[in-house]
Amino acid sequence: MMNISQTLFEKWCPLIGGTSQAIPESEEENVKTPDYLLKINNVNIYAEIKEINATKDEEKILEALKNNKDPETAYGEEPGKTVRQNITSGYNQLKLHCETKNCCGILVFFNNSGMPGLGRFDHHHILHGMFGSWNISIYPQETGGKIINKDRDFLGGKKSLTKDHKKYLSGILNLTEHHSRGLIGFLYHNLFALHPLDKKLFNSKHCTQYIANLAHMRWELPELKPQ
């Protein structure tokens, strides 16, 4: 039986002009397979689905809100923690196919926790989970207090993706039911992907794409003609 994230993915694919084909699990021992093959304009993209449910803390918060009560404690997690965990657990399902067939691979996220919006899969968590925790170094004796790079990036540790690490992950697609646009996907491109996603393939009102500006630590929209 399909879970809700798989159902939504199969519903979303034709909205952007694509088709989805479920991939059966390999009968070979220790051989991992992705969940789907997404095809858009004869371009093959492998997809692994990742869905999160409510944690115990989130369940307490949701129960309090349901009963019109204030949550007893504040809630939050380290930025990007859940995203990093799901990148780690889903990457190997994509790597073998993307490596041998020279094509793109994406992780498909869905927040099924009941928490508002995108929950632990929101834009902020995705940025941290993909590219690292923000880290700014100041060297007052050398620069008079100015921020300088010192031949390093600003992203500190806990990077999931670099030019040498998890390069077969082309991006992350975040599915959500929008209040006015219906079922949409937020697509976050991996700047370091060996096989980058073609932005034109996802140029649809049902998909909003993001490119990371690592110098300014933010997501930006690519320039595309409206559909």
C-alpha positions in Angstrom: 0.0 0.0 0.0 1.3 3.5 -0.9 1.7 6.1 1.8 0.4 9.6 1.4 3.7 11.0 0.0 3.9 8.4 -2.7 0.3 9.2 -3.7 1.0 12.9 -3.8 4.1 12.4 -5.9 2.2 10.3 -8.5 -0.4 13.0 -8.6 2.1 15.8 -8.9 4.2 14.4 -11.8 1.5 14.9 -14.5 0.9 18.4 -13.3 4.3 19.4 -14.5 4.1 17.3 -17.7 5.9 14.3 -16.4 5.1 10.6 -15.7 6.1 8.4 -12.8 6.9 4.8 -12.7 7.3 2.8 -9.5 10.5 0.8 -9.3 10.2 -2.6 -7.6 12.7 -3.5 -4.9 15.8 -5.4 -6.1 15.9 -9.1 -5.5 19.7 -8.9 -5.2 21.0 -8.8 -1.6 22.4 -5.4 -0.5 21.3 -3.7 -3.8 19.1 -0.6 -3.0 16.7 0.9 -5.5 14.9 4.3 -5.6 11.2 4.4 -5.4 10.4 6.0 -8.7 11.5 6.9 -12.2 10.3 10.4 -13.1 10.3 11.1 -16.9 9.9 14.6 -18.3 10.4 15.2 -22.0 12.3 11.9 -22.3 14.6 12.9 -19.5 15.0 10.3 -16.8 15.2 11.4 -13.1 15.3 8.9 -10.2 13.3 9.8 -7.1 13.4 8.5 -3.5 10.5 9.4 -1.3 11.0 10.6 2.3 8.1 11.3 4.6 8.2 12.5 8.2 5.7 11.9 10.9 5.2 13.8 14.2 7.8 13.3 16.9 6.6 12.9 20.5 7.3 16.6 21.2 5.3 17.5 18.2 2.4 15.2 19.2 2.2 17.0 22.6 2.1 20.4 20.8 -0.5 19.3 18.4 -2.6 17.9 21.2 -2.4 21.2 23.2 -3.3 23.2 20.2 -6.3 20.9 19.5 -7.6 21.6 23.0 -7.0 25.3 22.7 -4.2 25.2 25.2 -0.7 26.8 25.1 2.1 24.2 24.7 3.9 23.6 28.0 7.4 24.0 26.5 8.9 25.7 23.4 9.8 23.3 20.6 12.5 23.3 18.0 15.4 21.3 16.7 18.9 22.0 15.4 18.6 23.6 12.0 18.7 21.0 9.2 18.9 18.0 11.5 16.0 16.1 10.0 17.0 17.1 6.5 20.5 15.7 7.0 19.2 12.5 8.4 16.9 11.9 5.4 19.6 12.8 2.9 21.9 10.2 4.6 19.2 7.5 4.6 18.0 8.1 1.1 21.2 8.8 -0.9 22.3 5.3 -1.4 19.0 4.4 -3.1 19.8 6.9 -5.8 23.6 6.7 -6.1 23.9 3.3 -8.0 21.2 4.1 -10.6 22.4 7.7 -11.1 26.0 6.6 -11.4 25.5 3.8 -13.8 22.9 5.5 -16.0 24.4 9.0 -15.9 21.2 10.7 -14.9 19.7 12.9 -12.2 18.4 11.8 -8.8 16.2 13.7 -6.3 14.9 13.1 -2.8 11.2 13.9 -2.5 10.2 15.2 1.0 6.7 15.5 2.5 5.8 16.8 5.9 3.2 14.5 7.3 3.8 15.5 10.9 0.7 17.7 11.2 2.8 20.7 12.2 1.9 23.8 10.2 3.4 24.5 6.8 6.5 22.5 5.9 7.5 21.8 9.5 11.1 20.4 9.8 11.3 20.5 6.0 10.9 24.3 5.7 13.2 26.4 3.5 15.5 27.3 6.4 16.0 23.7 7.4 16.6 22.6 3.8 19.3 25.2 3.3 21.1 24.2 6.5 20.6 20.5 5.9 22.0 20.6 2.3 24.9 23.1 2.6 25.8 23.4 6.3 25.4 25.6 9.4 26.1 29.2 9.0 29.5 30.2 10.4 31.0 33.7 10.2 34.6 34.3 11.3 35.8 37.7 12.5 39.4 38.6 12.9 39.5 42.0 14.6 43.3 42.3 14.8 43.8 41.6 11.1 40.7 43.4 9.7 39.5 45.9 12.2 36.4 43.9 12.9 35.5 43.2 9.3 34.1 39.8 8.3 36.5 38.0 6.0 36.5 34.6 4.4 40.0 33.4 5.1 39.8 31.1 2.0 36.8 29.3 3.7 33.1 29.3 3.0 30.7 30.6 5.5 28.9 27.3 6.0 30.9 25.7 8.8 30.4 22.0 9.5 27.7 19.5 9.0 27.5 19.9 5.2 25.6 17.1 3.5 26.5 18.2 0.0 29.8 19.4 -1.4 31.6 19.0 -4.7 33.1 15.8 -3.4 30.3 14.5 -1.2 26.9 13.1 -2.3 27.3 14.6 -5.8 24.8 12.2 -7.3 22.0 14.0 -5.5 20.7 16.6 -8.0 18.2 18.2 -5.7 15.4 18.0 -3.1 11.7 18.3 -4.0 9.4 19.3 -1.2 5.7 18.5 -1.8 2.9 20.4 -0.1 -0.7 21.3 -0.5 -0.9 25.0 -1.0 -4.0 26.9 0.1 -4.5 28.6 -3.3 -2.2 26.8 -5.8 -3.1 23.2 -4.9 -0.5 20.5 -4.9 2.9 22.1 -5.6 6.6 21.2 -5.2 9.4 23.4 -3.9 12.6 22.2 -5.8 15.9 23.0 -4.2 18.9 22.5 -6.6 22.2 21.1 -5.5 24.9 23.5 -6.7 27.5 20.7 -6.5 25.5 18.0 -8.4 27.4 15.9 -11.0 24.2 15.8 -13.0 22.4 19.2 -12.5 18.6 19.4 -13.0 17.5 21.3 -16.1 15.4 24.2 -14.7 13.3 24.4 -17.8 11.9 20.9 -17.2 10.3 22.1 -14.0 9.1 25.5 -15.2 5.4 25.1 -14.1 3.0 26.8 -11.8 3.0 23.6 -9.8 6.8 23.9 -9.1 8.8 26.7 -7.5 12.5 26.3 -7.9 15.3 27.6 -5.6 19.0 28.1 -6.2 21.2 28.7 -3.1 23.2 31.9 -2.9 25.9 30.7 -0.5 27.6 34.1 -0.4 24.5 35.7 1.1 23.2 32.5 2.7 19.7 32.5 1.1 17.6 30.8 -1.5 17.0 32.7 -4.8 14.5 32.1 -7.7 16.0 31.3 -11.1 15.0 33.5 -14.0 12.5 31.5 -16.0 9.7 32.5 -18.4 6.3 32.0 -16.8 4.2 29.1 -17.9 
